[in-house]
Structures are given as structure tokens and as C-alpha cells.
Amino acid sequence: MAYRLLGIALGAVVAWQVADRLPLGRGYALAGPAFALTLLLTALAAERLAPRPGATGPRSASLAVRRIRDYLPVYPSWVAGLGTVALVALLSVTTAVAVADDQGRAGRAISRNCDDGVMTSSPWPGGYYALPILAATGACLLLALVALRAVARRPRLAGDDGTRRRAAEVIISGYGIAVLTPLAGCASAAVAGAFAVQCGAHRTGVVYTTAAVAAVTLVVFWAYLVSVLLFGRRVRA
């Protein structure tokens, strides 16, 4: 409990500093992964410092093989996994069509040739933002796997399965926040940029509706992961 609260507090401070110090929106793009990295490091440290069985007296060992998947929370894991796929897919597309902005910064704008000239919009979630985001979320994923392995492999104490599942909830929800936070920001920037460079008047009702539904869905999933991080789940899967 104390380590989790410490990780959340430190993560919030680190995220705020990253958002405040990195220019041109990069800080806001990396705030979620920065929060998660701090939280995951704290969770890993908590596992390393977790109580171990005493060295004296009679001891017994369980023959059951403890696996990471035995402690994974099902629904948060699905949210984090699908969010990862969506983030990689979105950034792959936006990076492929990105161009340099008016200051020559590669991958920060989108441009389109129209009948009345060239239309350009910036910021755009191309390589300028996508590469740091993917590197940071990749680091979060690696650290989450290391922390989950520590949860599964540490020596067993009587009745500590609930503690292990709670630790896995914190790890998975933290990683999910690292993914969904930049995903929401990049999706919003991509929709705004795409509309800014459209040629002429087009019917956009369906697109707006789809974008609105996607935005609400991301917010709901993000809030769900935050609730799991703070309070855990009533029903364990």
C-alpha cells in the first residue's frame, strides 16, 4: 500500500516535470509514460523488498509452477493490450504521412495539395512525437514484464496470492495508463490535423461521430485503469 502510494505520488511529480520542461508538446506526449515508468520502478522495488520466508525452522516448498498469467487481471490486461495495438497502428499511419513543419522539424506536420494551394497543419503526431512515445512505452512494457516476473517468482508466503494479484493490478494499470494517455492525445491531434488539411467542403458528420465515440471510449478505459490502480477490483479474474 505504502509503496503504491509513493509510486503514484512520485510518478505525478515526474510527469508534471516532463510535461513542463519538454517543448512543443513533447512533454505532454511523454507525461503518461513518465508517470508509468516511475510507478513501475517503485513496484519493482517493492517486490524486491517484499518479505521472504524465514531461514530457520521447518520449511516446505510448493510444487506448483507460478506463472505471470496466473496473477494477471483479465480486463485491465485486455485494455492495456488493445491500447498498445491501437497506439502502434495509429502512430505507424501518422508517421508515414507526416512531413516537416515550417521550421524544418521532420515528422511534425501534415500537408495536402488542394486546388487552391498546399494546406499544412501542425502539430501532427508524426515521427517527431511518435518515436519518443514508442520508445517510452516500449520501456514501460519491458519494465512491466520484469516487475510481473518478480511478482510471480518471489518466494511464497502463506496466503499472499491476493497481494500478488494486487501488485499485478498496479503494474498492468500503470502500463495501460502509459499507453492510453499518449493514444488519446495523438488521436485528437490526428483528427484535428486531418480536418485542417481537407480540401473543400465535405460531409464530416460520420467522421465526427466516430471520433467522438472513440474519444469517449478512451476516456472511459483510462478512467477504469486509474480506478484499478487506486482501488483495485472487487471481482478478481
N, C-alpha and C positions, 0 to 999 in steps of 0.2 A: 504493500500500500504506500509506504513512505517513498520507496524508490520510484513508483509510478508517478506520484505527485511531484517529486523532484524532477523527473524527466519531462513532465508536461510543463512545469514552470521554466526549466532551463530551455526547453525547445521553443517556448513562446518568446523568450528573450532573444535567442539566436535568430529566430525567424524575423523578428522585428528589426534586428540589426542588419540582416541580409537585405530585407526589403528597403531599408532606409539608405543603405550605402551603395548598392549597385545601381548604375544609371540606366536610363532608357527602358525602364520596366523589367529589366532582368532580375532585379531584386525581388519584385513581386512574383515573377515566374518561378523563382527558386525558394521562396519562403516556405512553401509546403514541404518540399524535400529537406530543407534545412531543419525544420521542426522535427520531421520524422527521423533524420539521422541522429539528432541529439537524443530523442526518446529511445531509439533502438540501442544506442550505445549505453544508455542508462539501464535499459532492460537486460542487455548482455552482462553488464557489470553486476546487476542484481543476481543473475543466475550463477555467476562465478562466486559470489559471496553467500549463496544460499546455504543453509545448514546441511552438513553431511552427517552420515551415521557415525556414532562414536567408534573409536578404535579398540575399545576394550569390551570384554564380555562376549557372550554368545551372539553370533550374527547369522543371518540367513540371507540368501540371495534368491530373487525371483528368476524363474527360467523364462518368463515372458519377454519377448523382444519388443522393446519400446521404440516406436516409430513416430516420426514427426506427425504423420497424418492422424495418429490416434488422439492428438490433442488439438488439431486444427478446428476452429469454429467454422461450420459449413457455410452459412450465409455471408459472413464477412469475407471469407476466403473467395467466394464467388464474386462478390462485389469488387474486391481488390484485383482479382484475375481478369475479369471483363474490363475493368477500368484500364488495366495495363495494355490489353489488346487494343482498346479504343484509342488510348494515347499514342501508341506506336503507329497505328494506322493513320490517325489524323496528322501527326507530325511528318509522316512519310509523304503524304499528299501535299501538305502546305510547303514543305521544304522543296519538293520537286518543282513547284510553280513559282517559287519566290525569286525576286530579283533584288539588286542593290538599291538602297534608298538614295536620296539626293545628296547625301554626304559620302557615298561610296561604300557604305557598310553592307556587306553581302548578306542576302537572306533576310532582309528586314522590311521588304516592301513587296507589293504585288502590282503588276502592271498589265494593262489590256489595251489593245489597239481598237479604237472605235472610229466611226466615220468622221467625227469632228476632231480627232486627235488621239493622243495617248493619255489614258487615265491611270493614275498611280495612287496607291493608298499605303500608308504606313502609320503605325506599326502593323506588321504581319508576322504570324508565327512560323517564319521560315527558319533556316539554319542558324541565324543569329540567336534565336531563342531556343530552337529545338535541340541543338547539340548539347548545350549546358543542361537542359531539362532531362534529356535522355541519359546523360552521364550521371546526373544526381540521382534520378530514380533507379538507375541500374545499381548504383552504390547502395541505395536503400534496400533493394531486393537482395543483394548479396549479404548485407548485414542482417537482414531479417532471417535469411536461411541459416546463417551462423547462429543467431540467437535461438531460433527454433530447435536447431540441433542440440544446443546447450540445454534447452528445456527438456528434451527427450532423453538425453544421455546422462544427466546428473544422477548421482546415486539416489535410490528411492528411500523415502521415509514413509512410515505408516500413515495412510490417509492423505497423502499430498497430491493426489491426482487432480483435485479441484484447484489447487494452487497452480499446478502446471497448465491446466486449461485456461485459467485466468491470465497467466503470463502469455500464453499463445494468443489470447484475445487482444491483449495490449500490443503485441508485436504485429499482428495482422492488421488491426485497425490503424496503427501508426503508419504502416506501409501503404494502406489504402488511402489515407489522407495525403501521403506524399504523391500519389498518382492522381487522385481526383481533383486536388487543388489546381495544379497547372493545367489539367484537362479542361476544367471549367473556364479558366482564363483564356486558354488557346482557342477553344471552341467559340467563345464570344468574340475574340479578335478576328477569327477566320470568317465568321458570319458578317461582322461589320465591314471587314475589308472586301469581301466578295460583293456586297451590295454597293460599296462605294465605287467600284470599277465596272458596274454593269452598264451596258450600252443601251441607251434609250429607255423607254418605259416598258416594263414587263409586269405581268401579274405575279405578285410575290406572296399572295395570301397563304398558299400551301407551304411555302418555304418558311415564312414567318411562324406559322403554326407549328411546323416540325421543329424549328429552332427553339421555340418557347417550351414545347413539351420536353425536348432534350435538356434544356436548361433546368427546368423544374425537377426532372428525374435526377440530374447530377446533384442538385441541392439536397434532395431527399436522401440519396445514398450517402452523401457527405455527412449530413446530419446524423444518419444512422450509425456511421462509423465513429463519429465523435461520441455518441451516446454509449456505444460499446466500449470505447476507450475509457470513458469516465465512470460508467456504472456497471459494465458487464452485461450479460444476457441472462434473462430469467430462465430460459429453456436452453440447455446445452445440447449441442448436436455433435 
